[in-house]
């Protein structure tokens, strides 16, 4: 359904695939979105000519778009939550809508850049790709309940400024309603990616401990960031975050660097706007680190 409007041109199809993946990833786990979308494109890749380089573009577009799309909302990917948690601890609260106003233009630009790079590196062998798209909306009672809960949750998230209900409270709507209305049963709840939630919680805990024990201040005294100036130091954190996140989990990278940015901000007597810039930069840029499969 999401790909039908993009016709049969390979370039348009991959653009539609990336937009659909990014949109879903903004409100779902990047991993879950990738797993779901790969099941959509694998049959397409299987029937294409094995020598067509465009097969690689189709396969790579999904994880790239999922990572980029996760940046668009505070709940799209764990580093966003870590960045916002650090700011909240300092009394700097960013609403769901404000985050989207900041992040969506960046995501749009990066999706366009990624789309063009994939087409340049893996050009399609033909100018037409026929997809057998027979998808339709399920109208079963459970499906209708899912549509309603998903729509209500997203609506309350993006209108946070109007009603004032925090995004974390709104997130309890699907947590409570889907099991209560039998959309999710005991088996499916047990299969949740609990390790991801613990990873986020662990990252926030590490960040808080690094800050409270003074370790962040000690580490910052070993790095001559002050000589770079405020803007230079923030950019240095961004470059460091990008490089490290290519080697380890983006969540772990954010867990380590966000407290350091906060520590530098406090020791450098920076204003609230500079603190927000530095923390959000690290939270966002780690999701762009996709040079390696890991």
C-alpha atoms as one frame of an Amber mdcrd trajectory, in Angstrom:
protein
   0.000   0.000   0.000   2.811   2.416   0.835   4.790   1.605  -2.324   1.961
   1.618  -4.883   1.939   5.418  -5.467   5.594   5.360  -6.561   4.984   3.507
  -9.821   7.459   1.227 -11.609  10.621   3.332 -11.985  13.408   1.796  -9.853
  14.548   5.207  -8.570  11.021   6.077  -7.451  10.476   2.653  -5.894  13.586
   2.901  -3.741  12.588   6.436  -2.719   9.148   5.169  -1.699  10.720   2.272
   0.182  13.014   4.612   2.105  10.213   7.051   2.933   7.916   4.256   4.126
  10.667   2.699   6.237  11.684   6.033   7.753   8.068   6.918   8.567   7.459
   3.617  10.344  10.830   3.751  12.096   9.971   7.156  13.558   7.327   5.478
  15.726   8.676   1.928  15.961  11.949   0.227  16.819  14.543   0.553  14.045
  15.243  -3.159  14.338  11.588  -4.180  14.158  10.978  -1.873  11.197  13.970
  -3.274   9.320  12.915  -6.874   9.965   9.402  -6.108   8.745  10.439  -4.189
   5.613  13.058  -6.766   4.613  10.280  -9.355   4.332   8.620  -6.993   1.835
  11.640  -6.516  -0.438  13.308  -9.940  -0.288  10.796 -11.506  -2.727  11.442
  -8.567  -5.073  15.206  -8.991  -4.829  14.859 -12.753  -5.399  13.195 -12.346
  -8.821  15.621  -9.698 -10.092  18.609 -10.469 -12.288  21.465 -11.506  -9.940
  23.806  -9.239 -11.920  21.631  -6.166 -11.384  23.472  -3.903  -8.888  20.152
  -2.328  -7.940  19.446  -5.388  -5.772  22.075  -4.110  -3.342  20.524  -0.647
  -3.315  17.149  -2.132  -2.379  18.642  -4.197   0.437  20.744  -1.361   1.881
  18.004   1.238   1.627  15.952  -0.392   4.392  18.463  -0.315   7.287  19.757
   3.094   6.201  16.253   4.574   6.131  15.340   2.901   9.432  18.327   4.470
  11.184  17.624   7.886   9.687  13.892   7.718  10.353  14.503   6.881  13.994
  15.976  10.354  14.472  12.684  12.054  13.567  10.931  11.554  16.923  12.043
  11.290  20.559  10.879   7.662  20.714  12.329   6.606  17.359  15.629   5.263
  18.676  17.285   4.837  22.130  19.962   7.594  21.748  17.150  10.142  21.428
  15.749   9.018  24.776  19.200   9.179  26.382  19.730  12.727  25.127  16.314
  13.878  26.323  16.760  12.177  29.708  20.047  14.048  30.218  18.407  17.359
  29.353  15.424  16.635  31.609  17.786  16.002  34.540  19.141  19.519  33.986
  15.663  21.029  33.873  15.770  21.509  30.095  12.635  19.846  28.732  12.107
  19.451  24.985   8.602  18.540  23.851   7.817  15.848  21.302   6.759  18.476
  18.746   9.851  20.634  19.267  12.111  17.624  18.695  10.291  16.834  15.450
  10.587  20.441  14.259  14.349  20.187  14.801  14.852  16.659  13.496  12.451
  16.100  10.582  14.216  18.562   8.207  17.548  16.844   8.977  16.010  13.428
   8.314  14.493  14.644   5.023  17.847  15.975   3.792  19.726  12.827   4.842
  17.143  10.549   3.202  17.550  12.473  -0.057  21.350  12.262   0.171  21.215
   8.534   0.973  18.780   7.913  -1.887  21.036   9.643  -4.423  24.191   7.891
  -3.156  22.558   4.457  -3.441  21.455   5.205  -7.005  24.948   6.384  -7.940
  26.714   3.388  -6.390  24.177   0.760  -7.511  22.394   2.031 -10.650  19.423
  -0.048 -11.895  20.022  -2.209 -14.963  16.591  -1.339 -16.394  14.293   1.650
 -16.207  11.268  -0.389 -15.119  10.661  -2.696 -12.175   7.355  -4.513 -11.871
   6.293  -5.223  -8.284   3.476  -7.581  -7.397   1.855  -5.403  -4.745  -1.342
  -7.057  -3.558  -1.364  -5.639  -0.041  -4.569  -4.325   1.507  -5.688  -3.105
   4.897  -6.864  -5.852   7.199 -10.321  -5.103   8.611 -10.461  -7.719  11.355
 -11.513  -6.463  14.812  -7.985  -6.798  16.193  -6.549  -4.920  13.219  -9.054
  -2.083  13.650  -8.156  -1.838  17.336  -4.472  -1.661  16.391  -5.109   1.136
  13.868  -7.067   3.095  16.477  -4.476   2.701  19.256  -1.590   3.523  16.908
  -3.377   6.593  15.527  -4.400   7.845  18.981  -0.886   7.399  20.373   0.810
   9.203  17.480  -1.808  11.997  17.569  -1.230  12.597  21.278   2.528  12.490
  20.791   2.631  15.118  18.042   0.121  17.394  19.833   1.950  17.324  23.177
   2.197  21.121  23.253  -1.590  21.446  23.042  -2.618  19.090  25.856   0.575
  18.948  27.952   0.564  15.165  28.488   4.237  14.021  28.439   5.261  11.616
  25.669   6.345   9.069  28.282   2.790   9.011  29.714   1.207   8.745  26.263
   3.440   5.728  25.595   1.474   3.819  28.233  -1.621   3.844  25.982  -0.438
   1.013  23.679   1.308  -0.705  26.610  -1.999  -0.898  28.495  -4.619  -1.069
  25.748  -3.140  -3.646  23.366  -2.828  -6.436  25.966  -6.133  -5.444  27.613
  -7.965  -5.687  24.276  -6.280  -9.037  23.428  -4.267  -7.667  20.507  -1.129
  -8.894  22.308  -1.136 -12.061  24.363   1.233 -13.428  27.001   3.471 -15.160
  24.465   3.980 -12.025  22.379   4.735  -9.905  25.450   7.409 -12.394  26.474
   8.944 -12.012  22.999   9.354  -8.244  23.332  12.967  -7.052  22.828  13.391
  -6.492  26.561  17.163  -6.320  26.126  16.737  -3.075  24.168  14.761  -1.501
  27.011  17.363  -2.614  29.549  20.095  -1.274  27.276  18.450   2.163  27.267
  17.920   2.074  31.039  21.508   0.932  31.555  22.778   3.724  29.352  20.860
   6.334  31.331  22.156   4.827  34.595  25.763   4.915  33.367  25.309   8.509
  32.287  23.913   9.544  35.654  26.706   7.754  37.540  29.462   9.276  35.376
  28.050  12.705  36.119  27.346  12.253  39.842  30.679  10.607  40.726  32.688
  13.373  39.086  34.170  11.008  36.499  32.904  13.226  33.682  34.726  16.248
  35.113  37.927  14.228  35.532  37.795  12.961  31.939  37.172  16.455  30.623
  40.262  17.780  32.388  42.292  15.317  30.295  40.841  16.628  27.008  41.855
  20.160  25.913  38.355  21.009  24.657  38.343  24.505  26.114  40.993  25.584
  23.616  38.588  24.797  20.780  35.913  27.208  21.932  32.254  26.371  22.452
  31.399  25.605  18.824  34.636  23.703  18.245  34.112  21.575  21.342  30.538
  20.708  20.357  31.704  19.746  16.863  34.519  17.670  18.364  31.983  15.716
  20.411  29.932  15.213  17.242  32.894  13.867  15.263  33.920  11.636  18.168
  30.358  10.318  18.478  30.206   9.556  14.769  33.493   7.656  14.762  32.841
   5.664  17.938  29.288   4.722  16.925  30.632   3.086  13.767  32.481   0.620
  15.979  30.036   0.032  18.847  26.302   0.353  19.464  24.912   3.842  18.885
  23.065   3.524  22.201  26.271   2.749  24.088  28.051   5.641  22.354  25.316
   8.057  23.367  25.415   6.669  26.918  29.121   7.474  27.185  29.296  10.802
  25.355  26.096  12.560  26.426  27.241  12.786  30.082  30.581  14.137  28.886
  28.831  16.846  26.881  26.761  17.729  29.947  29.903  17.805  32.105  31.700
  20.047  29.613  28.669  22.310  29.453  28.625  22.703  33.240  32.376  23.283
  33.624  32.374  25.680  30.708  29.448  27.682  32.112  27.577  27.377  28.831
  24.073  28.680  28.247  21.059  26.394  27.932  20.984  26.713  24.136  24.593
  25.490  23.800  23.900  22.571  26.164  20.847  21.558  24.121  22.832  21.850
  20.885  25.654  19.640  22.128  23.465  16.937  23.666  21.125  16.724  20.680
  24.052  16.699  18.241  25.540  13.629  19.914  22.120  11.968  20.256  21.386
  12.447  16.561  24.750  11.919  14.891  25.285   8.442  16.346  22.285   7.286
  14.276  24.123   8.388  11.117  27.064   6.063  11.810  26.504   3.311   9.250
  29.915   2.730   7.681  30.191  -0.781   9.138  27.570  -3.555   9.376  27.972
  -3.621  13.166
